[in-house]
Amino acid sequence: MAKWGEGDPRWIVEDRPDVANVNNWHWTEKNATPWSREFLQKAINDLTISDTARTVTFSDVEVEGEATANNRKSKLIFFYELDVGMKWTGKTAEGKSVNGKLKVLNVSEEYTPDEYEFEVSLTSDETPERLEVKEFVRTQGIKLVRQKLSEWYQLADSLSSSTNGVKIHSEKTFSSEQSENVPQNNISEESRGSFEITDKFMCSPSDLFQCFVDEQRIRAYTQADASMECKIGGKFRMFGGHVSGTIKDLIPNERLVQAWRFESWPEASMIDHIQHKMSYAEPFQPGLYSEVTIKLTKSNGSTHLVLNHSGVPQTDMERTKDGWQRLQFDRIKSIFGFSSSLAGFL
């Protein structure tokens, strides 16, 4: 039996030069400790609780131990045994400073967050007023820290319950006739524009591609309801329906093309409905649509992404561009660790 964190060499395969692990059949194991540390530190550091008499802030979160992400047959499983500790500082009702420490016990896959135990200690000299603040940490502070641990736990669990498999009905691109079936609208071309974003992610193209086509992952980094039919012609909804569209073209791990719209964009005119009915057999999708093209390229252990978004109303250009970078790309890096050594475990 292999030692903790080492894995069994009969089941673990080295990363191939082409980053391929067909259908994720082989068991792969990646170090998830840096990602767990980064997530919990961001979630808990500077966390503050207060009432009318006391205020407490948590800081200097330390995460030790081991966490690994194991993947086989598109099933992601987390194993972890962590020691989580932190400092807390506060003020008594009289305004005197008070310091202490908080330690979290039983952080392993054998327990759920509601089963974690906590140790609260006081590093300042004991006084009745400071002991009251310590009790405040024990009764109220622990609830808030447990909540943040639950968010980390739920994210790991949601990834474990998702799959990496992508249902592809066809790897061929749309023909020119099919590409023209994107609904038109009565917004002039002069009032619409395009932009391009390039970015780098510390993961394989297949890892990053899943973040755009897997429902569970989309929900994880957007923190909102989402649905995704991962096939050419499939519908998608993100951010609780504020963004929606259709997949026009799909080449796994390389290219994704979408007809894309905000819920707030103008609806199509009656002329658009009539013209569509005369030209196409499939149902009409009302509304102003833009086109998104995402291309992924492997580059020196990372993935280079190029996004081109065309047909965007000029009045929404900055909001759309900011949304891609801040609400999607930056969150993908933060949530999945694609800017740290966790990259590539998915």
HELIX and SHEET records of a PDB file:
HELIX    1   1 VAL A   22  ASN A   24  5                                   3    
HELIX    2   2 THR A   33  ILE A   44  1                                  12    
HELIX    3   3 PRO A  113  GLU A  115  5                                   3    
HELIX    4   4 PRO A  128  PHE A  136  1                                   9    
HELIX    5   5 VAL A  137  GLY A  141  3                                   5    
HELIX    6   6 ILE A  142  SER A  161  1                                  20    
HELIX    7   7 SER A  176  SER A  179  1                                   4    
HELIX    8   8 GLU A  189  SER A  191  5                                   3    
HELIX    9   9 PRO A  205  VAL A  213  1                                   9    
HELIX   10  10 GLU A  215  THR A  222  1                                   8    
HELIX   11  11 PHE A  239  GLY A  241  5                                   3    
HELIX   12  12 MET A  270  SER A  279  1                                  10    
HELIX   13  13 GLN A  314  ASP A  316  5                                   3    
HELIX   14  14 MET A  317  ASP A  322  1                                   6    
HELIX   15  15 GLY A  323  PHE A  329  3                                   7    
HELIX   16  16 ASP A  330  PHE A  336  1                                   7    
SHEET    1   A 3 THR A  28  ASN A  31  0                                        
SHEET    2   A 3 THR A  55  ARG A  72 -1                                        
SHEET    3   A 3 THR A  48  SER A  50 -1                                        
SHEET    1   B 5 THR A  28  ASN A  31  0                                        
SHEET    2   B 5 THR A  55  ARG A  72 -1                                        
SHEET    3   B 5 LYS A  75  LYS A  91 -1                                        
SHEET    4   B 5 SER A  97  SER A 108 -1                                        
SHEET    5   B 5 GLU A 117  LEU A 122 -1                                        
SHEET    1   C 7 ARG A 192  PHE A 201  0                                        
SHEET    2   C 7 SER A 302  PRO A 313 -1                                        
SHEET    3   C 7 SER A 290  SER A 299 -1                                        
SHEET    4   C 7 ARG A 255  PHE A 262 -1                                        
SHEET    5   C 7 VAL A 243  ILE A 251 -1                                        
SHEET    6   C 7 LYS A 235  MET A 238 -1                                        
SHEET    7   C 7 SER A 227  MET A 228 -1                                        
END                                                                             
